[in-house]
Amino acid sequence: DNSVGVRSLIELSRGPQGGLSLEELKQHYSFEVMLGRRMERLVAAGYLERVGEQYRCTWKGLAAARLLGRLKGLLNLGPGG
């Protein structure tokens, strides 16, 4: 469940005739669950803090975001991971 790409490959390999539609894939993979797990891992690692229903960057998360943002800009990478 950690990697959308890996999970998709596994589900596609199990599908009829080695394939599934996007709608069929969505039935096997929950974006909300994946995002929730990732956010909780960032909390556990000290990059985020959870305040009620909201997440906020800690000093460690802000430093990582700034560094990675600059690196992406330097490498001229678009949005995304």
PyMOL Python script that loads the backbone (N, CA, C, O; Angstrom):
from pymol import cmd

cmd.read_pdbstr("""\
ATOM      1  N   ASP A   1       0.809  -1.213   0.000  1.00  0.00           N
ATOM      2  CA  ASP A   1       0.000   0.000   0.000  1.00  0.00           C
ATOM      3  C   ASP A   1       0.847   1.270   0.000  1.00  0.00           C
ATOM      4  O   ASP A   1       0.300   2.370  -0.091  1.00  0.00           O
ATOM      5  N   ASN A   2       2.154   1.143   0.099  1.00  0.00           N
ATOM      6  CA  ASN A   2       3.000   2.332   0.161  1.00  0.00           C
ATOM      7  C   ASN A   2       3.211   2.990  -1.185  1.00  0.00           C
ATOM      8  O   ASN A   2       3.355   4.210  -1.260  1.00  0.00           O
ATOM      9  N   SER A   3       3.232   2.221  -2.231  1.00  0.00           N
ATOM     10  CA  SER A   3       3.523   2.752  -3.551  1.00  0.00           C
ATOM     11  C   SER A   3       2.340   2.530  -4.473  1.00  0.00           C
ATOM     12  O   SER A   3       1.895   1.400  -4.674  1.00  0.00           O
ATOM     13  N   VAL A   4       1.837   3.619  -5.031  1.00  0.00           N
ATOM     14  CA  VAL A   4       0.722   3.518  -5.966  1.00  0.00           C
ATOM     15  C   VAL A   4       1.141   2.687  -7.176  1.00  0.00           C
ATOM     16  O   VAL A   4       0.381   1.840  -7.647  1.00  0.00           O
ATOM     17  N   GLY A   5       2.348   2.931  -7.674  1.00  0.00           N
ATOM     18  CA  GLY A   5       2.823   2.200  -8.844  1.00  0.00           C
ATOM     19  C   GLY A   5       2.934   0.704  -8.598  1.00  0.00           C
ATOM     20  O   GLY A   5       2.475  -0.103  -9.406  1.00  0.00           O
ATOM     21  N   VAL A   6       3.546   0.341  -7.477  1.00  0.00           N
ATOM     22  CA  VAL A   6       3.718  -1.085  -7.169  1.00  0.00           C
ATOM     23  C   VAL A   6       2.371  -1.744  -6.944  1.00  0.00           C
ATOM     24  O   VAL A   6       2.112  -2.828  -7.467  1.00  0.00           O
ATOM     25  N   ARG A   7       1.519  -1.102  -6.176  1.00  0.00           N
ATOM     26  CA  ARG A   7       0.191  -1.679  -5.909  1.00  0.00           C
ATOM     27  C   ARG A   7      -0.592  -1.844  -7.213  1.00  0.00           C
ATOM     28  O   ARG A   7      -1.265  -2.856  -7.411  1.00  0.00           O
ATOM     29  N   SER A   8      -0.506  -0.860  -8.090  1.00  0.00           N
ATOM     30  CA  SER A   8      -1.210  -0.945  -9.377  1.00  0.00           C
ATOM     31  C   SER A   8      -0.694  -2.106 -10.210  1.00  0.00           C
ATOM     32  O   SER A   8      -1.482  -2.835 -10.813  1.00  0.00           O
ATOM     33  N   LEU A   9       0.621  -2.285 -10.251  1.00  0.00           N
ATOM     34  CA  LEU A   9       1.196  -3.408 -10.997  1.00  0.00           C
ATOM     35  C   LEU A   9       0.692  -4.742 -10.466  1.00  0.00           C
ATOM     36  O   LEU A   9       0.354  -5.636 -11.242  1.00  0.00           O
ATOM     37  N   ILE A  10       0.641  -4.875  -9.151  1.00  0.00           N
ATOM     38  CA  ILE A  10       0.166  -6.119  -8.543  1.00  0.00           C
ATOM     39  C   ILE A  10      -1.286  -6.365  -8.918  1.00  0.00           C
ATOM     40  O   ILE A  10      -1.640  -7.469  -9.331  1.00  0.00           O
ATOM     41  N   GLU A  11      -2.126  -5.355  -8.781  1.00  0.00           N
ATOM     42  CA  GLU A  11      -3.547  -5.522  -9.100  1.00  0.00           C
ATOM     43  C   GLU A  11      -3.748  -5.813 -10.581  1.00  0.00           C
ATOM     44  O   GLU A  11      -4.584  -6.642 -10.942  1.00  0.00           O
ATOM     45  N   LEU A  12      -2.990  -5.139 -11.443  1.00  0.00           N
ATOM     46  CA  LEU A  12      -3.114  -5.378 -12.879  1.00  0.00           C
ATOM     47  C   LEU A  12      -2.700  -6.796 -13.247  1.00  0.00           C
ATOM     48  O   LEU A  12      -3.313  -7.421 -14.113  1.00  0.00           O
ATOM     49  N   SER A  13      -1.662  -7.304 -12.593  1.00  0.00           N
ATOM     50  CA  SER A  13      -1.201  -8.661 -12.898  1.00  0.00           C
ATOM     51  C   SER A  13      -2.223  -9.709 -12.466  1.00  0.00           C
ATOM     52  O   SER A  13      -2.257 -10.810 -13.015  1.00  0.00           O
ATOM     53  N   ARG A  14      -3.048  -9.369 -11.493  1.00  0.00           N
ATOM     54  CA  ARG A  14      -4.081 -10.291 -11.005  1.00  0.00           C
ATOM     55  C   ARG A  14      -5.393 -10.158 -11.763  1.00  0.00           C
ATOM     56  O   ARG A  14      -6.281 -11.000 -11.626  1.00  0.00           O
ATOM     57  N   GLY A  15      -5.518  -9.114 -12.553  1.00  0.00           N
ATOM     58  CA  GLY A  15      -6.766  -8.849 -13.273  1.00  0.00           C
ATOM     59  C   GLY A  15      -6.998  -9.834 -14.406  1.00  0.00           C
ATOM     60  O   GLY A  15      -6.084 -10.536 -14.838  1.00  0.00           O
ATOM     61  N   PRO A  16      -8.238  -9.872 -14.880  1.00  0.00           N
ATOM     62  CA  PRO A  16      -8.539 -10.755 -16.002  1.00  0.00           C
ATOM     63  C   PRO A  16      -7.739 -10.329 -17.232  1.00  0.00           C
ATOM     64  O   PRO A  16      -7.708  -9.147 -17.576  1.00  0.00           O
ATOM     65  N   GLN A  17      -7.117 -11.257 -17.869  1.00  0.00           N
ATOM     66  CA  GLN A  17      -6.293 -11.017 -19.061  1.00  0.00           C
ATOM     67  C   GLN A  17      -5.200  -9.977 -18.781  1.00  0.00           C
ATOM     68  O   GLN A  17      -4.784  -9.253 -19.686  1.00  0.00           O
ATOM     69  N   GLY A  18      -4.739  -9.906 -17.534  1.00  0.00           N
ATOM     70  CA  GLY A  18      -3.632  -9.024 -17.173  1.00  0.00           C
ATOM     71  C   GLY A  18      -3.938  -7.548 -17.203  1.00  0.00           C
ATOM     72  O   GLY A  18      -3.018  -6.741 -17.344  1.00  0.00           O
ATOM     73  N   GLY A  19      -5.201  -7.158 -17.076  1.00  0.00           N
ATOM     74  CA  GLY A  19      -5.518  -5.738 -17.103  1.00  0.00           C
ATOM     75  C   GLY A  19      -6.811  -5.394 -16.405  1.00  0.00           C
ATOM     76  O   GLY A  19      -7.686  -6.240 -16.226  1.00  0.00           O
ATOM     77  N   LEU A  20      -6.921  -4.124 -16.010  1.00  0.00           N
ATOM     78  CA  LEU A  20      -8.118  -3.580 -15.365  1.00  0.00           C
ATOM     79  C   LEU A  20      -8.305  -2.143 -15.848  1.00  0.00           C
ATOM     80  O   LEU A  20      -7.343  -1.486 -16.245  1.00  0.00           O
ATOM     81  N   SER A  21      -9.530  -1.667 -15.812  1.00  0.00           N
ATOM     82  CA  SER A  21      -9.785  -0.257 -16.115  1.00  0.00           C
ATOM     83  C   SER A  21      -9.437   0.590 -14.892  1.00  0.00           C
ATOM     84  O   SER A  21      -9.227   0.056 -13.803  1.00  0.00           O
ATOM     85  N   LEU A  22      -9.376   1.900 -15.071  1.00  0.00           N
ATOM     86  CA  LEU A  22      -9.111   2.794 -13.955  1.00  0.00           C
ATOM     87  C   LEU A  22     -10.173   2.653 -12.877  1.00  0.00           C
ATOM     88  O   LEU A  22      -9.851   2.650 -11.688  1.00  0.00           O
ATOM     89  N   GLU A  23     -11.417   2.536 -13.270  1.00  0.00           N
ATOM     90  CA  GLU A  23     -12.502   2.366 -12.291  1.00  0.00           C
ATOM     91  C   GLU A  23     -12.337   1.062 -11.515  1.00  0.00           C
ATOM     92  O   GLU A  23     -12.590   1.024 -10.311  1.00  0.00           O
ATOM     93  N   GLU A  24     -11.915  -0.004 -12.190  1.00  0.00           N
ATOM     94  CA  GLU A  24     -11.686  -1.280 -11.496  1.00  0.00           C
ATOM     95  C   GLU A  24     -10.510  -1.180 -10.531  1.00  0.00           C
ATOM     96  O   GLU A  24     -10.547  -1.751  -9.441  1.00  0.00           O
ATOM     97  N   LEU A  25      -9.463  -0.452 -10.932  1.00  0.00           N
ATOM     98  CA  LEU A  25      -8.324  -0.252 -10.030  1.00  0.00           C
ATOM     99  C   LEU A  25      -8.733   0.512  -8.778  1.00  0.00           C
ATOM    100  O   LEU A  25      -8.278   0.199  -7.677  1.00  0.00           O
ATOM    101  N   LYS A  26      -9.587   1.510  -8.945  1.00  0.00           N
ATOM    102  CA  LYS A  26     -10.029   2.313  -7.800  1.00  0.00           C
ATOM    103  C   LYS A  26     -10.737   1.460  -6.752  1.00  0.00           C
ATOM    104  O   LYS A  26     -10.705   1.793  -5.568  1.00  0.00           O
ATOM    105  N   GLN A  27     -11.371   0.375  -7.163  1.00  0.00           N
ATOM    106  CA  GLN A  27     -12.064  -0.507  -6.219  1.00  0.00           C
ATOM    107  C   GLN A  27     -11.069  -1.250  -5.326  1.00  0.00           C
ATOM    108  O   GLN A  27     -11.413  -1.652  -4.215  1.00  0.00           O
ATOM    109  N   HIS A  28      -9.840  -1.433  -5.808  1.00  0.00           N
ATOM    110  CA  HIS A  28      -8.828  -2.176  -5.058  1.00  0.00           C
ATOM    111  C   HIS A  28      -7.905  -1.274  -4.252  1.00  0.00           C
ATOM    112  O   HIS A  28      -7.188  -1.751  -3.372  1.00  0.00           O
ATOM    113  N   TYR A  29      -7.914   0.008  -4.537  1.00  0.00           N
ATOM    114  CA  TYR A  29      -6.929   0.898  -3.944  1.00  0.00           C
ATOM    115  C   TYR A  29      -7.596   2.184  -3.491  1.00  0.00           C
ATOM    116  O   TYR A  29      -8.207   2.885  -4.298  1.00  0.00           O
ATOM    117  N   SER A  30      -7.488   2.489  -2.244  1.00  0.00           N
ATOM    118  CA  SER A  30      -8.113   3.678  -1.682  1.00  0.00           C
ATOM    119  C   SER A  30      -7.086   4.792  -1.513  1.00  0.00           C
ATOM    120  O   SER A  30      -6.151   4.660  -0.723  1.00  0.00           O
ATOM    121  N   PHE A  31      -7.251   5.879  -2.245  1.00  0.00           N
ATOM    122  CA  PHE A  31      -6.361   7.022  -2.124  1.00  0.00           C
ATOM    123  C   PHE A  31      -6.396   7.576  -0.701  1.00  0.00           C
ATOM    124  O   PHE A  31      -5.359   7.958  -0.159  1.00  0.00           O
ATOM    125  N   GLU A  32      -7.572   7.622  -0.099  1.00  0.00           N
ATOM    126  CA  GLU A  32      -7.707   8.172   1.243  1.00  0.00           C
ATOM    127  C   GLU A  32      -6.901   7.365   2.254  1.00  0.00           C
ATOM    128  O   GLU A  32      -6.255   7.934   3.133  1.00  0.00           O
ATOM    129  N   VAL A  33      -6.939   6.041   2.130  1.00  0.00           N
ATOM    130  CA  VAL A  33      -6.178   5.181   3.044  1.00  0.00           C
ATOM    131  C   VAL A  33      -4.682   5.397   2.833  1.00  0.00           C
ATOM    132  O   VAL A  33      -3.935   5.539   3.801  1.00  0.00           O
ATOM    133  N   MET A  34      -4.242   5.422   1.581  1.00  0.00           N
ATOM    134  CA  MET A  34      -2.836   5.614   1.267  1.00  0.00           C
ATOM    135  C   MET A  34      -2.331   6.951   1.802  1.00  0.00           C
ATOM    136  O   MET A  34      -1.275   7.003   2.433  1.00  0.00           O
ATOM    137  N   LEU A  35      -3.069   8.025   1.560  1.00  0.00           N
ATOM    138  CA  LEU A  35      -2.654   9.338   2.019  1.00  0.00           C
ATOM    139  C   LEU A  35      -2.637   9.392   3.549  1.00  0.00           C
ATOM    140  O   LEU A  35      -1.710   9.946   4.140  1.00  0.00           O
ATOM    141  N   GLY A  36      -3.652   8.823   4.184  1.00  0.00           N
ATOM    142  CA  GLY A  36      -3.694   8.803   5.647  1.00  0.00           C
ATOM    143  C   GLY A  36      -2.496   8.094   6.247  1.00  0.00           C
ATOM    144  O   GLY A  36      -1.927   8.563   7.233  1.00  0.00           O
ATOM    145  N   ARG A  37      -2.106   6.970   5.665  1.00  0.00           N
ATOM    146  CA  ARG A  37      -0.938   6.229   6.159  1.00  0.00           C
ATOM    147  C   ARG A  37       0.339   7.034   5.974  1.00  0.00           C
ATOM    148  O   ARG A  37       1.194   7.071   6.859  1.00  0.00           O
ATOM    149  N   ARG A  38       0.462   7.672   4.831  1.00  0.00           N
ATOM    150  CA  ARG A  38       1.661   8.482   4.591  1.00  0.00           C
ATOM    151  C   ARG A  38       1.748   9.647   5.565  1.00  0.00           C
ATOM    152  O   ARG A  38       2.822   9.953   6.082  1.00  0.00           O
ATOM    153  N   MET A  39       0.623  10.290   5.811  1.00  0.00           N
ATOM    154  CA  MET A  39       0.623  11.422   6.745  1.00  0.00           C
ATOM    155  C   MET A  39       1.011  10.958   8.149  1.00  0.00           C
ATOM    156  O   MET A  39       1.779  11.633   8.835  1.00  0.00           O
ATOM    157  N   GLU A  40       0.489   9.824   8.572  1.00  0.00           N
ATOM    158  CA  GLU A  40       0.817   9.319   9.907  1.00  0.00           C
ATOM    159  C   GLU A  40       2.294   8.924  10.005  1.00  0.00           C
ATOM    160  O   GLU A  40       2.902   9.071  11.065  1.00  0.00           O
ATOM    161  N   ARG A  41       2.873   8.425   8.911  1.00  0.00           N
ATOM    162  CA  ARG A  41       4.313   8.114   8.912  1.00  0.00           C
ATOM    163  C   ARG A  41       5.141   9.393   9.042  1.00  0.00           C
ATOM    164  O   ARG A  41       6.170   9.407   9.717  1.00  0.00           O
ATOM    165  N   LEU A  42       4.687  10.466   8.392  1.00  0.00           N
ATOM    166  CA  LEU A  42       5.384  11.746   8.515  1.00  0.00           C
ATOM    167  C   LEU A  42       5.267  12.301   9.933  1.00  0.00           C
ATOM    168  O   LEU A  42       6.195  12.948  10.418  1.00  0.00           O
ATOM    169  N   VAL A  43       4.151  12.059  10.597  1.00  0.00           N
ATOM    170  CA  VAL A  43       3.999  12.452  11.999  1.00  0.00           C
ATOM    171  C   VAL A  43       4.983  11.659  12.850  1.00  0.00           C
ATOM    172  O   VAL A  43       5.695  12.230  13.675  1.00  0.00           O
ATOM    173  N   ALA A  44       5.023  10.341  12.649  1.00  0.00           N
ATOM    174  CA  ALA A  44       5.911   9.475  13.433  1.00  0.00           C
ATOM    175  C   ALA A  44       7.385   9.837  13.220  1.00  0.00           C
ATOM    176  O   ALA A  44       8.194   9.711  14.138  1.00  0.00           O
ATOM    177  N   ALA A  45       7.729  10.283  12.017  1.00  0.00           N
ATOM    178  CA  ALA A  45       9.114  10.648  11.707  1.00  0.00           C
ATOM    179  C   ALA A  45       9.468  12.055  12.177  1.00  0.00           C
ATOM    180  O   ALA A  45      10.630  12.457  12.116  1.00  0.00           O
ATOM    181  N   GLY A  46       8.471  12.803  12.645  1.00  0.00           N
ATOM    182  CA  GLY A  46       8.737  14.141  13.166  1.00  0.00           C
ATOM    183  C   GLY A  46       8.664  15.260  12.146  1.00  0.00           C
ATOM    184  O   GLY A  46       9.052  16.388  12.451  1.00  0.00           O
ATOM    185  N   TYR A  47       8.169  14.978  10.923  1.00  0.00           N
ATOM    186  CA  TYR A  47       8.046  16.009   9.906  1.00  0.00           C
ATOM    187  C   TYR A  47       6.739  16.779  10.019  1.00  0.00           C
ATOM    188  O   TYR A  47       6.656  17.934   9.600  1.00  0.00           O
ATOM    189  N   LEU A  48       5.727  16.149  10.579  1.00  0.00           N
ATOM    190  CA  LEU A  48       4.415  16.773  10.759  1.00  0.00           C
ATOM    191  C   LEU A  48       3.964  16.611  12.190  1.00  0.00           C
ATOM    192  O   LEU A  48       4.437  15.735  12.914  1.00  0.00           O
ATOM    193  N   GLU A  49       3.040  17.468  12.588  1.00  0.00           N
ATOM    194  CA  GLU A  49       2.325  17.278  13.847  1.00  0.00           C
ATOM    195  C   GLU A  49       0.840  17.325  13.526  1.00  0.00           C
ATOM    196  O   GLU A  49       0.407  18.025  12.611  1.00  0.00           O
ATOM    197  N   ARG A  50       0.085  16.582  14.280  1.00  0.00           N
ATOM    198  CA  ARG A  50      -1.356  16.560  14.071  1.00  0.00           C
ATOM    199  C   ARG A  50      -2.006  17.360  15.189  1.00  0.00           C
ATOM    200  O   ARG A  50      -1.788  17.101  16.373  1.00  0.00           O
ATOM    201  N   VAL A  51      -2.809  18.338  14.786  1.00  0.00           N
ATOM    202  CA  VAL A  51      -3.523  19.194  15.735  1.00  0.00           C
ATOM    203  C   VAL A  51      -4.995  19.077  15.388  1.00  0.00           C
ATOM    204  O   VAL A  51      -5.464  19.689  14.429  1.00  0.00           O
ATOM    205  N   GLY A  52      -5.720  18.297  16.161  1.00  0.00           N
ATOM    206  CA  GLY A  52      -7.115  18.034  15.843  1.00  0.00           C
ATOM    207  C   GLY A  52      -7.206  17.272  14.538  1.00  0.00           C
ATOM    208  O   GLY A  52      -6.648  16.183  14.405  1.00  0.00           O
ATOM    209  N   GLU A  53      -7.908  17.844  13.576  1.00  0.00           N
ATOM    210  CA  GLU A  53      -8.057  17.213  12.258  1.00  0.00           C
ATOM    211  C   GLU A  53      -7.027  17.720  11.253  1.00  0.00           C
ATOM    212  O   GLU A  53      -7.018  17.284  10.102  1.00  0.00           O
ATOM    213  N   GLN A  54      -6.161  18.636  11.679  1.00  0.00           N
ATOM    214  CA  GLN A  54      -5.201  19.236  10.759  1.00  0.00           C
ATOM    215  C   GLN A  54      -3.790  18.708  10.983  1.00  0.00           C
ATOM    216  O   GLN A  54      -3.427  18.298  12.086  1.00  0.00           O
ATOM    217  N   TYR A  55      -3.005  18.728   9.910  1.00  0.00           N
ATOM    218  CA  TYR A  55      -1.585  18.417   9.977  1.00  0.00           C
ATOM    219  C   TYR A  55      -0.822  19.710   9.744  1.00  0.00           C
ATOM    220  O   TYR A  55      -1.227  20.545   8.935  1.00  0.00           O
ATOM    221  N   ARG A  56       0.292  19.870  10.463  1.00  0.00           N
ATOM    222  CA  ARG A  56       1.165  21.029  10.272  1.00  0.00           C
ATOM    223  C   ARG A  56       2.603  20.566  10.239  1.00  0.00           C
ATOM    224  O   ARG A  56       2.981  19.601  10.903  1.00  0.00           O
ATOM    225  N   CYS A  57       3.408  21.279   9.448  1.00  0.00           N
ATOM    226  CA  CYS A  57       4.835  20.968   9.405  1.00  0.00           C
ATOM    227  C   CYS A  57       5.491  21.342  10.726  1.00  0.00           C
ATOM    228  O   CYS A  57       5.173  22.375  11.316  1.00  0.00           O
ATOM    229  N   THR A  58       6.399  20.504  11.183  1.00  0.00           N
ATOM    230  CA  THR A  58       7.261  20.837  12.309  1.00  0.00           C
ATOM    231  C   THR A  58       8.460  21.597  11.742  1.00  0.00           C
ATOM    232  O   THR A  58       8.544  21.791  10.529  1.00  0.00           O
ATOM    233  N   TRP A  59       9.386  22.027  12.597  1.00  0.00           N
ATOM    234  CA  TRP A  59      10.593  22.700  12.095  1.00  0.00           C
ATOM    235  C   TRP A  59      11.336  21.772  11.151  1.00  0.00           C
ATOM    236  O   TRP A  59      11.882  22.217  10.141  1.00  0.00           O
ATOM    237  N   LYS A  60      11.361  20.476  11.475  1.00  0.00           N
ATOM    238  CA  LYS A  60      12.028  19.484  10.627  1.00  0.00           C
ATOM    239  C   LYS A  60      11.327  19.365   9.268  1.00  0.00           C
ATOM    240  O   LYS A  60      11.987  19.274   8.232  1.00  0.00           O
ATOM    241  N   GLY A  61      10.001  19.366   9.276  1.00  0.00           N
ATOM    242  CA  GLY A  61       9.235  19.304   8.038  1.00  0.00           C
ATOM    243  C   GLY A  61       9.410  20.545   7.187  1.00  0.00           C
ATOM    244  O   GLY A  61       9.514  20.451   5.964  1.00  0.00           O
ATOM    245  N   LEU A  62       9.445  21.721   7.828  1.00  0.00           N
ATOM    246  CA  LEU A  62       9.670  22.969   7.091  1.00  0.00           C
ATOM    247  C   LEU A  62      11.048  22.982   6.437  1.00  0.00           C
ATOM    248  O   LEU A  62      11.192  23.388   5.284  1.00  0.00           O
ATOM    249  N   ALA A  63      12.056  22.536   7.178  1.00  0.00           N
ATOM    250  CA  ALA A  63      13.416  22.498   6.624  1.00  0.00           C
ATOM    251  C   ALA A  63      13.487  21.549   5.437  1.00  0.00           C
ATOM    252  O   ALA A  63      14.095  21.874   4.417  1.00  0.00           O
ATOM    253  N   ALA A  64      12.872  20.381   5.562  1.00  0.00           N
ATOM    254  CA  ALA A  64      12.876  19.403   4.467  1.00  0.00           C
ATOM    255  C   ALA A  64      12.121  19.948   3.256  1.00  0.00           C
ATOM    256  O   ALA A  64      12.569  19.789   2.120  1.00  0.00           O
ATOM    257  N   ALA A  65      10.985  20.586   3.494  1.00  0.00           N
ATOM    258  CA  ALA A  65      10.190  21.138   2.394  1.00  0.00           C
ATOM    259  C   ALA A  65      10.957  22.223   1.652  1.00  0.00           C
ATOM    260  O   ALA A  65      10.934  22.269   0.422  1.00  0.00           O
ATOM    261  N   ARG A  66      11.629  23.086   2.384  1.00  0.00           N
ATOM    262  CA  ARG A  66      12.401  24.156   1.749  1.00  0.00           C
ATOM    263  C   ARG A  66      13.568  23.585   0.943  1.00  0.00           C
ATOM    264  O   ARG A  66      13.807  23.993  -0.193  1.00  0.00           O
ATOM    265  N   LEU A  67      14.284  22.646   1.539  1.00  0.00           N
ATOM    266  CA  LEU A  67      15.423  22.040   0.851  1.00  0.00           C
ATOM    267  C   LEU A  67      14.976  21.305  -0.408  1.00  0.00           C
ATOM    268  O   LEU A  67      15.553  21.488  -1.480  1.00  0.00           O
ATOM    269  N   LEU A  68      13.955  20.481  -0.272  1.00  0.00           N
ATOM    270  CA  LEU A  68      13.478  19.714  -1.424  1.00  0.00           C
ATOM    271  C   LEU A  68      12.835  20.614  -2.480  1.00  0.00           C
ATOM    272  O   LEU A  68      12.947  20.343  -3.675  1.00  0.00           O
ATOM    273  N   GLY A  69      12.173  21.666  -2.053  1.00  0.00           N
ATOM    274  CA  GLY A  69      11.599  22.624  -3.000  1.00  0.00           C
ATOM    275  C   GLY A  69      12.684  23.309  -3.826  1.00  0.00           C
ATOM    276  O   GLY A  69      12.545  23.482  -5.037  1.00  0.00           O
ATOM    277  N   ARG A  70      13.758  23.694  -3.156  1.00  0.00           N
ATOM    278  CA  ARG A  70      14.880  24.312  -3.875  1.00  0.00           C
ATOM    279  C   ARG A  70      15.539  23.321  -4.827  1.00  0.00           C
ATOM    280  O   ARG A  70      15.886  23.676  -5.954  1.00  0.00           O
ATOM    281  N   LEU A  71      15.709  22.101  -4.384  1.00  0.00           N
ATOM    282  CA  LEU A  71      16.314  21.070  -5.226  1.00  0.00           C
ATOM    283  C   LEU A  71      15.469  20.815  -6.473  1.00  0.00           C
ATOM    284  O   LEU A  71      15.997  20.705  -7.580  1.00  0.00           O
ATOM    285  N   LYS A  72      14.143  20.722  -6.280  1.00  0.00           N
ATOM    286  CA  LYS A  72      13.252  20.531  -7.426  1.00  0.00           C
ATOM    287  C   LYS A  72      13.345  21.712  -8.388  1.00  0.00           C
ATOM    288  O   LYS A  72      13.334  21.521  -9.604  1.00  0.00           O
ATOM    289  N   GLY A  73      13.436  22.922  -7.860  1.00  0.00           N
ATOM    290  CA  GLY A  73      13.579  24.097  -8.707  1.00  0.00           C
ATOM    291  C   GLY A  73      14.893  24.087  -9.460  1.00  0.00           C
ATOM    292  O   GLY A  73      14.937  24.410 -10.648  1.00  0.00           O
ATOM    293  N   LEU A  74      15.961  23.718  -8.775  1.00  0.00           N
ATOM    294  CA  LEU A  74      17.276  23.647  -9.399  1.00  0.00           C
ATOM    295  C   LEU A  74      17.288  22.627 -10.538  1.00  0.00           C
ATOM    296  O   LEU A  74      17.885  22.868 -11.587  1.00  0.00           O
ATOM    297  N   LEU A  75      16.630  21.497 -10.326  1.00  0.00           N
ATOM    298  CA  LEU A  75      16.574  20.437 -11.338  1.00  0.00           C
ATOM    299  C   LEU A  75      15.453  20.652 -12.350  1.00  0.00           C
ATOM    300  O   LEU A  75      15.265  19.849 -13.263  1.00  0.00           O
ATOM    301  N   ASN A  76      14.707  21.756 -12.176  1.00  0.00           N
ATOM    302  CA  ASN A  76      13.599  22.098 -13.073  1.00  0.00           C
ATOM    303  C   ASN A  76      12.561  20.977 -13.149  1.00  0.00           C
ATOM    304  O   ASN A  76      12.084  20.633 -14.231  1.00  0.00           O
ATOM    305  N   LEU A  77      12.221  20.416 -11.995  1.00  0.00           N
ATOM    306  CA  LEU A  77      11.212  19.364 -11.927  1.00  0.00           C
ATOM    307  C   LEU A  77       9.842  19.995 -11.712  1.00  0.00           C
ATOM    308  O   LEU A  77       9.722  21.010 -11.025  1.00  0.00           O
ATOM    309  N   GLY A  78       8.847  19.416 -12.280  1.00  0.00           N
ATOM    310  CA  GLY A  78       7.484  19.920 -12.150  1.00  0.00           C
ATOM    311  C   GLY A  78       6.856  19.489 -10.840  1.00  0.00           C
ATOM    312  O   GLY A  78       7.542  18.973  -9.958  1.00  0.00           O
ATOM    313  N   PRO A  79       5.547  19.697 -10.708  1.00  0.00           N
ATOM    314  CA  PRO A  79       4.850  19.298  -9.491  1.00  0.00           C
ATOM    315  C   PRO A  79       4.878  17.789  -9.305  1.00  0.00           C
ATOM    316  O   PRO A  79       5.058  17.031 -10.257  1.00  0.00           O
ATOM    317  N   GLY A  80       4.699  17.377  -8.075  1.00  0.00           N
ATOM    318  CA  GLY A  80       4.700  15.942  -7.771  1.00  0.00           C
ATOM    319  C   GLY A  80       5.917  15.573  -6.939  1.00  0.00           C
ATOM    320  O   GLY A  80       6.692  16.434  -6.525  1.00  0.00           O
ATOM    321  N   GLY A  81       6.068  14.277  -6.704  1.00  0.00           N
ATOM    322  CA  GLY A  81       7.148  13.791  -5.836  1.00  0.00           C
ATOM    323  C   GLY A  81       8.486  13.722  -6.465  1.00  0.00           C
ATOM    324  O   GLY A  81       9.454  13.327  -5.815  1.00  0.00           O
TER     325      GLY A  81
END
""", "prot")
cmd.dss("prot")
cmd.show_as("cartoon", "prot")
cmd.util.cbc("prot")
cmd.orient("prot")
